[in-house]
Amino acid sequence: MPARIRRPLLAIALAAALALTTALPVGAVEPADALVPIGAGYSETTLEGFAQTVVGHADGDVVQILVVTSTYGDSLADREENIELASQRTQQIEDACSVVVTASFPDGCDAILLHLFDYAETHDPANSAVFYDAETDGAYILGGDQDLAMHLLSDSPAEAAMEDAASRGVVFGGNSAGAAVESTNMIADYTASGWPYNALERGQIIVWWADPSDTPDPTERGLTFGSQRSVIEQHIYARGRLTRLLNTVAQSDDRFGGQSLLGIGLDEDTGLTITNDALASGVFGATSAAVVDFEAAGATHSWVGDRETLSARNVLLHVLAPGGAGYDMVNRTALLDGAAVPYSPAAAWDPSALASPGDATLILGGGLLDDPASPVFGEIADRAHQTGSHRILVVTAGYRNVGQGSSTGNLYAKALANAGWKESADKVEVIAWGPNGTGGALPLSRLNGVAAVLFAGGDQSLIGPALADPQFSAFVRAAVDAAPVVVTDRAMTAAVGTRYSTNPDPTDATVQPAASDSFLAGDTTFADGLGIVEGLTFEPRVTLDQRWGRLVAASMGEPSQLAIGISERTALVLESSGSTVSGERSVAVLDGRAATYRTGDNGAMTALNLVLDLFAGGEAVDPGA
């Protein structure tokens, strides 16, 4: 760390006053020596991880940490409550520092709450003058609202004081919104219609680019001294924000003439240190960090269809758990125990692996009832009509009881009718398979004269008994051999591969913790599938249920097999000539053949040099397309 400049109080006051008129343009400011973004939360582990970095950069008798509150809100009605909560957070930060501080600092740790809640406070130099104090070693930006924070901090005396502190080696950290502001190009939010499940569509996210010449509001950016090589995302697993990060990095490639930013995502209760905007390392906390890179493997991308959905090839994804995993941001190379682990490409995966195994058109749904008006139902009805037959058979399995399966089967029948399979001329029959075969017999004669068979699966943790029933599995295989069109959805889509994940489907209450836990080694369990499409693992509802960790676990367990995620409202259509995407969202193919794997010190997965391909509706699923 550079030697501290110990300034007299007069110099501090002068510097604060000058800051009113001497803001530097973004891009002319050197990034901070050390940034410590944390995905979310105030766990002891993450606060101690931040404090450890501060202590490593500190000098003097006391470790002094300033707490920035600009993310909290400027409502007068909430002010007292915000001050009380911020005071509690300040004490937590001081307590965490006291745990890790060394004997070299005889006066221990001192965390100081700064009143920077509103515009008047961030623009009064007196409120941030302590940043010029040579005793200051670190600053922690609380979680909250990053947009509000930057409207308050941009071009303010407070930001100028923070910038000065960063230039002297003061460590800046923060969680959630406090992490987001640590990159000069900042992810601001979703649009009104945006959410993780549709965030691969170009217009569903808001990014504030650090370019004063190209924005009507110069406050719309991250901190001047934040990372300039990367854009930082928070809550990345728990809130399914890998899609938002992928979209942002792709847009940065467009914006910066093919020289995209790195995407760095931190999950809840997880952080890392970015040193000199050159090295991301020292991951700590509950799970892992993710790095998205569009450059090292020569990624290409486009925006497809009316929704401008991201289509991309050769995107590198690195998952970094504590215990030696890091990333060289300058050379765009993963690191393990300090040694480079460069990407060494395997041969492109063979698209014929996704051809139909028989004469049937095989349509693998990712969760079609999420939108009963999905165009996939129209495609099923059209293909069924082309056969000249007038009967579709719906078979349900993987539900808690036969009644639930039967009622769900009727929903599929209704969706097909609304899509053009009219009851006056056509027919839908529903068979509900139940536990222990109590749902009724499945004679192969039921397949005679069918136009299509739709296998609807419920919960993946409940599909096992059906797959173990010889009569049921024989019926599925016979349908693939005999029926012109075979459709699977949800758990039955997972079941047609060589393996499938047996974890319970998440509920609204469990989707976030399940998404985070899925990045822990061993959390995702697998069983043998039917192997109808060999050498592949399929995961439905990958964006709605945030199942990205299941894909990584599938790759780590069987690196030679592709892991394929199919979004809800979407299907992967397999024919003898290859496959295409049908529907509203995306298909993701994760290729781990060239990856390096390790289990981190906290039990989370490390996976370096995964290759991710994204395909949008109407596209051929082909790495060369």
C-alpha positions in Angstrom: 0.0 0.0 0.0 1.3 3.5 -0.7 2.5 5.4 2.4 -0.3 7.4 4.1 -0.2 11.1 3.6 -1.1 12.5 7.0 -2.8 15.8 6.3 -3.3 18.7 8.8 -6.8 19.7 9.5 -6.4 22.9 7.4 -5.4 20.8 4.4 -8.4 18.5 5.0 -10.8 21.4 5.0 -9.2 22.9 1.9 -9.4 19.7 0.0 -13.0 19.3 0.9 -13.8 22.8 -0.2 -12.0 22.3 -3.6 -14.0 19.1 -4.1 -17.0 21.3 -4.8 -15.6 22.4 -8.1 -13.0 19.9 -9.2 -14.8 16.6 -9.9 -12.8 14.5 -12.4 -14.5 12.9 -15.3 -15.1 9.2 -15.0 -12.3 7.2 -16.7 -9.7 9.7 -15.6 -9.6 8.3 -12.0 -7.5 5.3 -11.0 -9.6 2.5 -9.5 -9.2 1.8 -5.8 -6.3 -0.3 -4.7 -8.8 -2.8 -3.1 -12.5 -3.2 -3.5 -14.4 -5.8 -1.5 -17.9 -6.3 -3.0 -20.2 -8.7 -1.2 -23.3 -10.1 -2.8 -25.7 -9.3 0.2 -26.1 -9.7 3.9 -24.2 -8.9 7.1 -23.0 -12.3 8.2 -20.1 -12.5 10.5 -18.1 -14.3 7.8 -18.5 -11.6 5.2 -17.9 -8.7 7.5 -14.8 -10.4 8.9 -13.7 -11.1 5.3 -14.0 -7.4 4.5 -12.3 -6.4 7.7 -9.4 -8.9 7.0 -8.7 -7.0 3.8 -8.8 -3.7 5.6 -6.5 -4.8 8.3 -4.1 -6.1 5.6 -3.9 -2.5 4.2 -4.0 -0.6 7.4 -1.3 1.2 9.5 -1.3 3.3 12.6 -2.6 2.3 16.0 -6.2 1.8 15.2 -8.1 0.3 12.2 -10.7 3.0 11.3 -13.6 2.1 9.1 -16.2 4.6 7.8 -19.7 3.5 7.1 -21.6 5.1 4.2 -25.4 5.3 4.3 -26.3 6.8 1.0 -28.1 3.6 -0.2 -30.6 3.8 2.6 -33.0 6.5 1.4 -33.6 10.1 2.0 -37.2 10.0 3.3 -37.6 12.2 6.4 -40.3 9.8 7.7 -37.8 6.9 7.7 -34.8 8.9 8.9 -34.8 7.9 12.5 -35.4 4.2 11.7 -32.6 4.4 9.1 -30.2 5.9 11.5 -30.9 3.2 14.1 -30.5 0.4 11.6 -27.3 2.0 10.2 -26.0 2.3 13.8 -26.5 -1.4 14.3 -24.7 -2.2 11.1 -21.8 0.0 12.1 -21.5 -1.9 15.4 -21.6 -5.2 13.5 -18.7 -4.0 11.3 -16.7 -2.9 14.2 -17.3 -6.2 16.0 -16.2 -8.1 13.0 -13.1 -6.1 12.7 -12.3 -6.7 16.3 -12.3 -10.4 15.7 -9.6 -10.3 13.0 -7.5 -7.3 14.1 -4.0 -8.1 15.0 -1.8 -7.0 17.9 -0.1 -4.5 15.5 -3.1 -2.2 16.2 -3.1 -1.6 20.0 -6.2 0.6 19.8 -8.2 -2.1 18.0 -11.0 -1.1 15.6 -13.2 1.9 15.3 -16.2 2.0 12.9 -17.7 5.5 12.4 -21.2 6.0 11.0 -21.4 8.9 8.5 -24.6 10.8 8.0 -24.8 10.8 4.2 -28.5 10.0 3.9 -29.6 12.8 1.6 -28.4 15.3 -1.0 -27.7 18.1 1.6 -25.5 15.8 3.6 -23.5 14.4 0.7 -23.0 17.9 -0.6 -21.8 19.4 2.7 -18.0 18.8 2.8 -18.0 18.6 6.6 -20.0 15.3 6.6 -17.3 13.5 4.6 -14.1 15.3 5.7 -13.1 12.3 7.8 -12.3 10.5 4.5 -9.2 12.8 4.3 -8.1 11.7 7.7 -4.9 9.7 7.5 -6.3 7.3 10.2 -9.0 6.1 7.8 -8.3 2.6 6.6 -11.6 1.3 5.2 -15.1 2.3 4.1 -18.2 0.1 4.0 -21.2 1.0 1.8 -24.4 -0.4 3.2 -26.9 -2.3 1.2 -30.1 -0.6 -0.1 -30.7 1.2 -3.4 -27.7 1.7 -5.7 -29.6 4.1 -7.9 -30.5 6.4 -5.0 -26.9 6.2 -3.7 -25.4 7.4 -6.9 -27.9 10.2 -7.4 -26.7 11.4 -4.0 -23.0 10.7 -4.3 -22.2 11.4 -8.0 -20.1 14.6 -8.4 -20.6 15.4 -4.7 -17.9 16.4 -2.1 -18.6 13.1 -0.5 -17.6 11.2 -3.6 -14.5 13.4 -4.1 -13.5 12.7 -0.5 -14.0 8.9 -1.1 -12.0 9.2 -4.3 -9.2 10.8 -2.4 -9.3 8.1 0.2 -9.2 5.4 -2.4 -6.2 7.0 -4.1 -4.4 6.7 -0.7 -5.1 3.0 -0.4 -8.3 3.0 1.7 -10.2 -0.2 1.1 -13.8 0.2 0.0 -16.3 -2.6 0.4 -20.1 -3.0 0.7 -22.9 -5.4 0.2 -25.8 -5.6 -2.3 -26.3 -2.1 -3.5 -23.0 -1.2 -1.8 -21.3 -3.8 -4.0 -23.1 -2.6 -7.2 -21.7 0.9 -6.9 -18.2 -0.5 -6.8 -18.0 -0.7 -10.6 -18.1 2.6 -12.6 -20.4 1.0 -15.2 -23.3 0.0 -12.9 -26.3 -2.4 -13.2 -29.1 -0.1 -12.0 -32.3 -2.3 -12.1 -34.8 -4.1 -14.3 -37.3 -2.3 -16.4 -40.9 -2.4 -15.3 -41.5 -5.7 -17.1 -38.0 -7.2 -16.4 -37.3 -10.0 -14.0 -34.6 -12.8 -13.8 -36.6 -15.1 -16.0 -36.8 -12.7 -19.0 -33.5 -10.8 -18.4 -31.8 -12.4 -21.4 -34.0 -10.0 -23.4 -32.1 -6.9 -24.2 -34.7 -4.3 -23.1 -35.5 -5.8 -19.7 -32.5 -4.4 -17.8 -31.2 -0.9 -17.0 -27.4 -0.3 -17.1 -25.8 3.0 -16.2 -22.8 3.4 -18.4 -20.0 5.6 -17.1 -20.0 8.0 -20.1 -20.9 11.6 -19.2 -21.0 12.5 -22.9 -23.8 10.0 -23.5 -26.3 10.4 -20.8 -28.7 13.2 -19.9 -28.0 12.5 -16.2 -24.3 12.4 -15.2 -25.3 10.9 -11.9 -26.2 7.7 -13.6 -23.0 5.7 -13.1 -21.1 3.9 -10.4 -18.4 5.4 -8.2 -15.5 7.1 -10.1 -12.9 4.9 -8.4 -14.8 1.7 -8.8 -13.7 -1.2 -11.1 -13.4 -0.1 -14.7 -12.7 -3.6 -16.1 -15.8 -5.2 -14.7 -19.4 -4.7 -13.9 -20.5 -6.1 -10.5 -23.7 -8.0 -9.9 -25.1 -9.0 -6.5 -27.5 -11.7 -5.2 -26.4 -13.6 -8.4 -27.6 -17.1 -7.4 -30.3 -16.4 -4.9 -32.1 -14.0 -7.2 -31.3 -15.7 -10.5 -29.3 -12.7 -11.8 -26.9 -14.6 -14.0 -29.2 -13.7 -16.8 -28.9 -10.0 -16.0 -25.2 -10.2 -15.9 -25.0 -12.1 -19.2 -27.2 -9.4 -20.8 -25.1 -6.6 -19.3 -21.8 -8.0 -20.5 -23.2 -8.6 -24.0 -24.4 -5.0 -24.1 -21.0 -3.8 -23.0 -19.5 -5.7 -25.9 -21.8 -3.7 -28.3 -21.1 -0.4 -26.5 -17.3 -0.7 -26.3 -16.6 -2.0 -29.8 -16.1 -5.6 -29.0 -14.1 -5.0 -25.9 -16.6 -6.2 -23.3 -16.4 -5.7 -19.6 -16.0 -8.7 -17.3 -19.0 -9.7 -15.4 -18.4 -10.4 -11.7 -21.3 -11.8 -9.7 -21.4 -12.3 -5.9 -24.0 -14.4 -4.2 -25.5 -13.6 -0.9 -23.2 -13.9 2.1 -20.2 -14.1 -0.3 -17.5 -11.7 -1.3 -14.1 -11.3 -2.8 -11.3 -8.7 -3.1 -10.5 -6.9 -6.4 -6.9 -5.7 -6.2 -5.9 -2.8 -8.4 -8.7 -3.6 -10.8 -6.5 -6.5 -11.9 -7.0 -9.5 -9.7 -10.2 -11.0 -8.2 -9.3 -13.4 -5.5 -9.7 -14.3 -1.8 -13.3 -15.4 -2.2 -15.0 -15.8 1.2 -18.4 -16.6 2.6 -21.2 -19.1 2.0 -21.0 -20.0 -1.7 -19.0 -18.6 -4.6 -18.5 -15.9 -7.1 -19.1 -16.1 -10.8 -17.1 -14.5 -13.6 -18.6 -14.0 -17.1 -16.1 -13.5 -19.9 -17.0 -12.8 -23.6 -13.4 -12.3 -24.8 -11.0 -15.1 -23.8 -12.8 -17.8 -25.9 -13.9 -15.4 -28.7 -17.6 -15.3 -27.8 -20.1 -14.0 -30.3 -23.6 -12.8 -29.7 -26.7 -11.4 -31.4 -30.2 -10.2 -30.3 -32.9 -12.5 -31.8 -36.5 -11.9 -32.5 -39.0 -9.2 -31.5 -37.9 -9.6 -27.8 -34.2 -9.2 -28.8 -33.3 -12.3 -26.8 -29.6 -12.9 -26.3 -28.0 -15.6 -28.4 -24.4 -16.3 -27.6 -21.7 -18.8 -28.3 -18.4 -19.5 -26.4 -19.1 -17.5 -23.3 -16.7 -18.5 -20.6 -18.2 -19.0 -17.1 -16.0 -19.4 -14.1 -17.3 -20.3 -10.6 -14.9 -19.4 -7.9 -15.3 -20.8 -4.4 -13.0 -20.1 -1.4 -9.8 -22.0 -1.4 -7.4 -20.9 -4.1 -9.7 -19.9 -7.0 -9.2 -16.5 -8.5 -9.2 -14.5 -11.8 -6.6 -12.5 -13.6 -8.7 -9.6 -14.9 -5.9 -8.2 -17.1 -5.1 -11.4 -19.0 -8.6 -12.8 -18.6 -7.4 -16.1 -17.1 -8.7 -18.2 -14.3 -6.3 -18.9 -11.4 -6.0 -21.8 -9.0 -3.6 -21.6 -6.1 -2.0 -18.6 -7.9 -1.2 -20.5 -11.1 -2.9 -19.7 -14.4 -5.6 -22.1 -15.7 -6.0 -20.8 -19.3 -8.9 -21.9 -21.4 -7.9 -24.7 -23.7 -10.8 -25.4 -26.0 -12.2 -28.8 -26.7 -13.6 -29.6 -30.1 -17.0 -28.0 -30.6 -19.8 -30.2 -29.3 -21.6 -32.2 -31.9 -25.2 -30.9 -32.6 -26.2 -34.3 -33.8 -26.2 -35.3 -30.1 -29.5 -33.4 -30.0 -31.1 -35.2 -32.9 -34.3 -37.2 -32.2 -33.4 -40.8 -31.4 -36.2 -42.2 -33.6 -38.7 -41.2 -36.2 -40.8 -39.2 -33.8 -40.4 -35.4 -33.4 -39.4 -35.1 -29.8 -40.4 -31.8 -28.1 -38.8 -31.3 -24.7 -40.7 -28.7 -22.7 -39.1 -26.6 -20.0 -42.4 -25.8 -18.3 -45.1 -25.2 -20.8 -48.0 -24.5 -18.5 -46.2 -21.5 -17.1 -47.9 -19.9 -20.1 -50.9 -21.9 -21.3 -51.0 -19.6 -24.3 -47.4 -20.4 -25.2 -46.8 -20.8 -29.0 -45.3 -24.2 -28.2 -48.8 -25.5 -27.7 -49.7 -24.2 -31.2 -46.7 -26.0 -32.6 -47.7 -29.2 -31.0 -51.3 -28.9 -32.3 -50.1 -28.1 -35.8 -47.7 -31.0 -35.9 -50.3 -33.4 -34.5 -52.8 -32.2 -37.2 -50.2 -32.9 -39.9 -50.3 -36.6 -38.9 -53.9 -37.0 -40.0 -54.8 -38.5 -36.7 -57.2 -36.9 -34.2 -56.2 -38.2 -30.8 -53.6 -36.9 -28.4 -52.7 -38.8 -25.3 -51.6 -37.0 -22.2 -49.8 -39.1 -19.6 -48.9 -37.6 -16.2 -46.4 -38.8 -13.6 -44.4 -37.4 -10.7 -47.4 -35.9 -8.9 -48.2 -36.5 -5.2 -51.4 -38.3 -6.1 -53.4 -39.4 -9.1 -55.9 -36.7 -8.7 -53.3 -34.0 -9.0 -51.9 -35.6 -12.0 -55.3 -35.9 -13.6 -56.2 -32.3 -13.0 -52.9 -31.2 -14.4 -53.4 -33.4 -17.4 -56.7 -31.6 -18.0 -54.9 -28.3 -18.0 -52.6 -29.5 -20.8 -55.7 -30.7 -22.7 -57.3 -27.2 -22.3 -54.1 -25.5 -23.5 -54.0 -27.7 -26.6 -57.7 -27.0 -27.3 -57.1 -23.3 -27.1 -54.1 -23.7 -29.4 -56.2 -25.3 -32.2 -56.8 -28.9 -31.2 -60.6 -28.5 -31.2 -62.8 -30.9 -29.2 -65.4 -31.0 -32.0 -62.9 -32.8 -34.3 -60.1 -33.8 -32.1 -59.7 -35.7 -28.8 -57.4 -35.6 -25.8 -57.2 -38.5 -23.5 -55.6 -38.1 -20.0 -54.0 -41.0 -18.1 -52.6 -40.2 -14.7 -49.9 -42.6 -13.4 -49.8 -42.7 -9.6 -47.4 -44.0 -7.0 -46.9 -47.7 -7.1 -48.7 -47.9 -10.4 -52.1 -47.1 -9.0 -52.9 -44.7 -11.8 -54.1 -47.5 -14.1 -52.5 -49.7 -16.7 -50.6 -48.5 -19.7 -51.2 -51.0 -22.4 -49.2 -50.3 -25.5 -52.5 -50.5 -27.5 -53.3 -47.0 -26.2 -50.6 -45.8 -28.6 -52.5 -47.0 -31.7 -53.6 -44.2 -33.9 -52.2 -41.3 -31.8 -51.2 -38.1 -33.3 -49.0 -37.2 -30.3 -48.3 -38.3 -26.8 -47.5 -35.7 -24.1 -45.7 -36.9 -21.0 -46.2 -34.3 -18.2 -43.9 -34.6 -15.2 -44.6 -33.1 -11.8 -41.8 -32.8 -9.2 -38.4 -34.2 -10.2 -38.1 -35.7 -6.7 -41.3 -37.6 -7.2 -40.7 -39.0 -10.8 -38.5 -41.9 -9.7 -41.2 -44.4 -9.0 -42.7 -44.0 -12.4 -39.3 -44.4 -14.1 -38.7 -47.5 -12.0 -42.0 -49.0 -13.2 -41.1 -51.3 -16.1 -44.6 -50.8 -17.6 -44.3 -47.0 -17.5 -40.7 -46.9 -18.9 -41.7 -49.4 -21.7 -44.6 -47.2 -22.6 -42.4 -44.1 -22.9 -40.0 -45.9 -25.1 -42.7 -47.4 -27.2 -44.2 -43.9 -27.7 -40.9 -42.6 -28.9 -40.7 -45.5 -31.4 -44.3 -45.4 -32.6 -45.9 -42.0 -32.2 -45.3 -39.2 -34.8 -44.9 -36.6 -32.1 -43.8 -37.0 -28.5 -43.8 -34.2 -26.0 -42.3 -34.1 -22.5 -42.6 -31.4 -20.0 -40.9 -30.5 -16.7 -39.8 -33.6 -14.8 -40.4 -35.8 -17.8 -38.1 -33.6 -19.8 -35.4 -34.2 -17.1 -36.1 -37.9 -17.2 -35.4 -38.5 -20.9 -31.7 -37.8 -20.4 -28.9 -40.1 -19.2 -29.2 -38.5 -15.7 -31.6 -36.1 -14.0 -31.5 -34.1 -10.8 -33.7 -35.4 -8.1 -33.9 -32.3 -5.9 -37.4 -31.2 -5.1 -38.9 -28.4 -7.2 -38.6 -25.2 -5.3 -41.6 -23.2 -4.1 -41.9 -19.5 -3.9 -40.6 -19.6 -0.4 -37.6 -21.9 -1.1 -36.5 -20.8 -4.6 -33.9 -18.4 -3.4 -32.1 -20.6 -0.8 -32.4 -23.6 -3.1 -30.7 -21.6 -5.9 -27.8 -20.6 -3.6 -27.5 -24.1 -2.2 -27.3 -25.6 -5.6 -23.8 -24.2 -6.0 -22.6 -26.3 -3.0 -20.9 -29.6 -4.0 -23.2 -32.5 -3.4 -26.4 -30.4 -2.9 -27.8 -31.5 -6.3 -28.4 -35.3 -6.4 -28.8 -37.3 -9.5 -30.4 -40.5 -10.6 -30.4 -42.5 -13.8 -32.8 -41.2 -16.4 -34.4 -43.2 -19.2 -31.5 -42.5 -21.5 -33.8 -41.9 -24.5 -31.5 -39.0 -25.4 -28.1 -40.3 -24.4 -25.2 -38.6 -23.0 -27.1 -35.4 -21.9 -28.6 -34.0 -18.8 -31.7 -31.8 -19.1 -32.9 -29.2 -16.6 -36.3 -27.6 -17.1 -37.4 -24.2 -15.8 -33.8 -23.1 -15.7 -34.6 -19.4 -15.6 -37.8 -19.3 -13.6 -36.6 -21.6 -10.9 -33.0 -20.3 -11.1 -31.5 -23.8 -11.6 -28.1 -22.7 -12.9 -26.3 -24.4 -10.0 -27.9 -27.7 -11.1 -26.3 -27.3 -14.5 -22.9 -26.6 -13.0 -23.3 -29.7 -10.7 -24.3 -31.8 -13.7 -21.1 -30.7 -15.5 -18.9 -31.3 -12.5 -20.4 -34.8 -11.9 -20.1 -35.8 -15.6 -17.8 -33.4 -17.5 -18.1 -35.4 -20.7 -21.8 -34.8 -20.9 -23.5 -31.5 -21.9 -25.9 -30.0 -19.4 -28.8 -28.4 -21.1 -31.2 -25.9 -19.4 -34.6 -25.3 -21.0 -36.5 -22.2 -19.9 -40.2 -22.3 -19.0 -42.5 -21.3 -21.9 -39.9 -22.9 -24.1 -39.2 -26.2 -25.7 -36.2 -27.9 -27.4 -37.5 -29.6 -30.6 -35.5 -32.6 -31.6 -35.9 -34.1 -35.1 -33.7 -36.5 -37.1 -31.9 -33.5 -38.7 -31.1 -31.7 -35.4 -32.8 -29.4 -33.0 -34.4 -26.0 -32.7 -35.8 -23.8 -30.0 -39.5 -23.1 -29.9 -41.2 -20.7 -27.6 -40.6 -17.4 -25.8 -37.3 -17.8 -23.9 -34.0 -19.7 -24.1 -32.1 -22.9 -24.2 -28.7 -22.9 -22.5 -26.0 -25.5 -23.2 -23.2 -25.8 -20.6 -20.1 -27.6 -21.8 -17.7 -28.6 -19.1 -15.3 -30.9 -21.1 -12.4 -28.4 -20.8 -13.2 -27.2 -17.3 -11.2 -27.6 -14.1 -13.2 -28.5 -11.0 -12.5 -28.4 -7.3 -14.6 -28.3 -4.1 -13.9 -25.1 -2.1 -13.0 -24.8 1.5 -16.7 -24.0 2.3 -18.0 -26.9 0.3 -19.0 -24.9 -2.7 -18.1 -25.9 -6.3 -15.2 -24.3 -8.1 -15.5 -24.7 -11.9 -13.1 -22.9 -14.2 -13.5 -22.5 -18.0 -17.1 -23.7 -18.4 -18.4 -22.8 -21.9 -21.9 -21.5 -22.1 -24.0 -21.2 -25.3 -27.4 -19.5 -25.4 -30.0 -20.1 -28.0 -33.2 -18.1 -28.6 -36.5 -19.0 -30.0 -36.4 -20.1 -33.7 -32.7 -20.8 -33.6 -31.0 -24.1 -34.5 -29.2 -25.5 -31.5 -25.8 -25.8 -33.0 -22.6 -24.3 -31.7 -21.6 -23.3 -35.2 -24.9 -21.5 -36.0 
